[in-house]
Amino acid sequence: MSSQSSLNWTDRENALERPAVLHWDGRIDNRGDLLPHLKELLGSETGDAALALAAYQRWETSGLVHLVGDWSAVIRDPARRAIVLASDFAGVRPLYYHVQPGRVLWSGQLQSLVEAAGIGELDEQWAAGFLTHGGCPNRTPYRGIYSVPPGHAVCVTVGGTSVRRFWELPVRDEIRYRGEWRYEEQLRALFEEAVAVRLQSPSPVLAELSGGLDSSSVVCMANQLMRSGAAGVPCLASLSFLWPNSLDEPFIREVESLRHRRSPHFDPRKSAPCGNAAGRRGAGSLSAVVHHHRGHRPAPRREHHPDGAARRLDDGQLVR
């Protein structure tokens, strides 16, 4: 699905309208750090989109660096007569845009924007970059359709389009500890925090367990946090995509044994789980997987969770 906004501003709009979020996709992990600085701008609305807008109102595009998490956003700014499109430093939530005379179109899905804009012409510069370097920043295979670069804000006005960096890799930051054990301790603390912030949800969390070091570590840490009461999710479910005679299966079983839960295993060649209780019940969807891990309790009603029915933890990441 794509959206659009006019770039034609009236003097009345410029004088009366306040900035507004036209698109928000993501999650902010450092809400506790931001709320004390932005509470006077928030009022009764304290959702992630409102928090992002308040940060923009307080610090403009440079303030988006303070939004820690996975997100992309589109903000309408009447005072500057601009549409601002931005993405977090890692670009986890893609955002594409196309500028036409008097309006800008955007979407989190490339194909939706291609169809809405009616563009089918190949971007030769992207093709050259793909063949020589494996990609071309800020461009897509379609001429005139661009992607918002990670850690950047794209400002679109009637006068033109500018791309501004608001995040830079902190290569000069350095931490030194007296003992080697402190590095291990700090790594574990940061890892625990990274998993914990992704478990603060009223919805179930779904974890993909591949049997590798990354996904196994994340699932085990999430399981530990839930047992200690440090996670606010109602349940943690996991699933595995397992080829026949896979060398990863013993490691998947080890994690399942630790959690005292058998995960549904999906054969990538088929659509339904195989070789476990969920498969015997014919659970062929992710909702059935969550239902299985909740002990057959009914899943929460969707309207109770406007930010998404479930989050997914995928080899080191939790995403909605």
C-alpha positions in Angstrom: 0.0 0.0 0.0 1.3 3.5 -0.9 0.5 6.9 0.3 1.0 10.4 -1.0 0.9 14.1 0.1 0.6 17.3 -1.8 3.6 19.7 -1.9 1.3 22.7 -2.6 1.0 24.7 0.6 -1.3 27.6 1.3 -0.5 30.5 3.7 -3.3 29.4 6.0 -1.8 25.9 6.2 1.6 27.3 6.9 0.2 29.5 9.7 -2.2 27.1 11.4 -1.1 23.5 10.9 1.3 21.7 13.2 3.7 19.0 12.0 2.0 15.6 11.7 3.1 12.0 11.2 1.8 10.7 8.0 3.5 7.3 8.2 5.0 5.4 11.0 6.4 1.9 10.9 8.5 0.6 13.8 9.4 0.6 17.4 11.3 2.9 19.7 13.4 1.2 22.4 14.6 4.1 24.5 11.2 5.6 25.4 12.3 6.0 29.0 15.2 8.2 28.0 13.1 10.4 25.7 9.9 11.0 27.7 11.4 13.4 30.3 12.8 15.6 27.6 9.6 15.6 25.4 6.7 15.3 27.9 5.6 19.0 27.4 5.2 18.4 23.7 3.4 15.0 24.0 0.2 15.8 25.9 -1.9 12.8 26.4 -0.5 10.9 23.4 2.6 9.0 24.2 2.8 6.4 21.4 6.0 5.8 19.4 4.7 7.9 16.5 3.9 10.8 18.9 7.4 10.4 20.5 9.1 10.6 17.1 7.1 13.7 16.1 8.0 15.4 19.4 11.6 14.7 18.9 11.4 16.3 15.4 9.6 19.3 16.8 12.2 19.8 19.5 15.4 19.1 17.5 14.3 19.0 13.8 15.9 16.3 11.6 19.1 16.2 13.7 17.0 15.1 16.7 16.0 11.9 14.9 19.3 10.4 16.0 17.8 10.1 19.5 15.2 7.6 18.3 16.8 4.3 19.1 15.0 1.3 17.5 13.8 0.0 14.2 11.7 2.6 12.4 10.8 4.6 9.4 8.6 7.7 9.3 7.1 10.4 7.1 6.4 13.8 8.7 4.5 16.7 7.2 6.1 20.1 8.3 3.9 23.0 7.3 6.3 25.6 8.8 9.0 24.5 6.4 6.6 23.5 3.7 8.3 20.1 3.5 7.6 16.4 3.6 10.3 14.7 5.6 11.0 10.9 5.1 13.5 9.3 7.5 14.8 5.9 8.5 16.7 4.5 11.5 20.5 4.0 11.3 20.3 0.4 10.2 17.5 0.8 7.7 15.5 -2.2 9.1 12.2 -0.7 8.0 12.6 0.2 4.3 10.9 3.3 2.9 10.7 4.2 -0.8 9.5 7.4 -2.4 8.8 9.0 -5.7 8.5 12.8 -6.3 6.1 14.1 -9.0 5.2 17.7 -9.7 3.2 19.0 -6.7 3.3 15.7 -4.7 5.4 13.0 -3.2 4.4 9.3 -3.0 5.9 6.8 -0.5 5.5 3.2 0.6 7.3 0.6 2.8 6.9 -1.9 -0.1 8.7 -1.2 -3.4 6.2 -3.1 -5.6 3.2 -1.1 -4.1 5.0 2.2 -5.0 5.9 1.0 -8.5 2.3 0.2 -9.2 1.0 3.5 -7.7 3.5 5.5 -9.6 3.0 3.6 -12.9 6.8 3.3 -13.4 8.4 0.4 -15.2 11.5 1.9 -16.7 14.9 0.5 -15.5 17.2 2.8 -13.6 20.5 2.3 -15.5 22.6 3.9 -12.8 21.2 1.3 -10.3 21.9 -1.5 -12.8 25.5 -0.4 -13.2 26.0 -0.1 -9.5 24.5 -3.6 -9.0 26.7 -5.2 -11.6 29.9 -3.5 -10.4 29.4 -3.1 -6.6 26.4 -5.2 -5.8 24.1 -2.2 -5.2 23.6 1.5 -5.5 22.8 3.6 -2.4 19.5 5.4 -2.4 18.4 4.0 -5.7 16.1 1.2 -6.8 15.7 -0.8 -10.0 13.0 1.6 -11.1 13.9 5.1 -12.5 12.6 7.9 -10.3 11.9 5.7 -7.3 14.4 6.0 -4.5 15.0 4.5 -1.1 15.5 6.5 2.1 19.1 5.8 3.1 19.6 4.5 6.7 20.4 7.2 9.2 19.2 9.9 6.8 16.2 12.3 6.4 14.9 13.2 2.9 13.3 16.6 2.8 11.0 17.2 -0.2 9.7 20.7 -1.0 8.4 22.4 -4.1 11.9 23.7 -4.7 13.6 20.3 -4.7 14.7 17.3 -2.7 17.6 17.2 -0.2 19.1 14.2 1.7 20.5 15.0 5.1 22.5 12.6 7.4 21.5 12.6 11.0 23.5 9.6 12.2 27.1 8.6 11.8 29.0 5.5 12.9 30.6 6.3 16.3 34.1 5.1 15.2 35.9 7.4 17.6 34.1 6.3 20.7 36.4 4.1 22.8 35.8 2.2 26.0 38.7 0.7 28.1 38.3 -1.6 31.0 41.0 -2.7 33.5 40.1 -6.3 33.4 39.3 -8.6 30.5 36.3 -10.0 32.4 34.6 -6.6 32.2 34.4 -6.7 28.4 32.5 -10.1 28.6 30.3 -8.6 31.4 29.5 -5.6 29.3 28.7 -7.6 26.2 26.3 -9.8 28.1 24.6 -6.7 29.6 24.2 -5.0 26.2 22.9 -8.3 24.7 20.4 -8.7 27.5 19.2 -5.1 27.1 18.9 -5.5 23.3 16.6 -8.6 23.8 14.7 -7.1 26.7 13.5 -4.0 24.9 12.0 -6.2 22.2 10.0 -8.1 24.7 8.0 -5.2 26.1 4.8 -5.9 24.2 1.2 -6.9 25.1 1.3 -9.3 22.1 3.0 -12.7 21.8 6.5 -12.8 20.5 7.6 -15.2 17.8 11.2 -16.4 17.5 12.8 -18.2 14.6 15.1 -20.8 16.0 17.6 -22.0 13.3 19.9 -23.8 15.7 22.8 -21.4 15.0 24.6 -19.4 17.6 22.8 -16.2 17.0 19.2 -17.4 17.1 19.9 -19.9 19.9 21.5 -17.2 22.0 18.6 -14.8 21.5 15.9 -17.4 22.2 17.7 -18.5 25.4 18.1 -15.0 26.6 14.5 -14.2 25.9 13.4 -17.3 27.7 15.6 -16.3 30.7 14.1 -12.8 30.8 10.6 -14.2 30.7 11.2 -16.6 33.6 12.7 -13.8 35.7 9.7 -11.5 35.1 11.8 -8.9 33.2 9.8 -9.3 30.0 6.3 -8.0 29.6 5.1 -10.3 26.8 2.3 -12.9 27.4 4.2 -15.7 25.7 7.3 -16.5 23.6 6.8 -19.0 20.8 9.4 -20.3 18.4 9.5 -22.1 15.1 12.2 -23.7 13.0 12.6 -24.3 9.3 14.2 -27.7 9.1 15.4 -29.6 6.1 15.4 -33.4 6.3 18.6 -34.7 8.0 19.7 -31.2 8.9 22.8 -30.9 11.0 21.1 -28.0 12.9 18.4 -30.2 14.4 20.4 -31.4 17.5 21.1 -27.8 18.4 17.4 -26.9 18.0 16.5 -29.8 20.2 18.9 -28.6 22.9 17.3 -25.2 23.0 13.8 -26.7 23.1 14.9 -29.0 25.9 16.2 -26.0 27.9 12.8 -24.2 27.4 10.8 -27.4 28.0 8.9 -26.7 24.8 8.8 -28.4 21.5 8.8 -26.0 18.6 6.9 -26.5 15.4 9.3 -27.5 12.6 8.5 -26.4 9.1 9.8 -28.3 6.1 10.9 -25.5 3.7 9.5 -27.6 0.8 6.0 -27.7 2.4 3.6 -25.3 4.0 2.7 -27.2 7.2 4.8 -28.1 10.3 6.3 -31.6 10.4 7.3 -34.1 13.0 5.8 -32.7 16.2 2.6 -32.1 18.0 1.7 -28.9 16.2 2.1 -30.6 12.9 -0.1 -33.5 13.9 -2.8 -31.0 14.8 -2.4 -29.5 11.3 -1.2 -26.1 12.4 -0.2 -24.6 9.1 0.0 -20.9 10.1 1.9 -18.6 12.4 -1.2 -17.9 14.4 -1.5 -21.6 15.1 2.1 -21.7 16.3 1.4 -19.0 18.8 -1.9 -20.7 19.8 0.1 -23.9 20.3 2.6 -22.2 22.6 0.0 -20.4 24.6 -1.5 -23.7 25.8 -4.6 -23.4 23.5 -5.7 -20.1 25.1 -7.5 -17.9 22.6 -5.1 -15.3 21.0 -5.7 -11.7 21.9 -8.2 -9.9 19.8 -6.5 -7.8 17.1 -8.2 -4.6 17.9 -6.7 -4.6 21.4 -3.2 -4.3 19.9 -3.2 -1.7 17.1 0.6 -1.9 16.9 0.4 -5.4 15.5 -0.8 -8.8 16.6 2.6 -10.3 17.1 6.3 -9.6 17.0 8.9 -11.8 15.5 12.4 -12.6 16.7 14.5 -13.5 13.7 18.1 -14.6 14.2 19.1 -11.8 16.5 16.2 -9.4 15.9 12.7 -8.9 17.2 10.4 -7.3 14.6 6.8 -6.6 14.5 
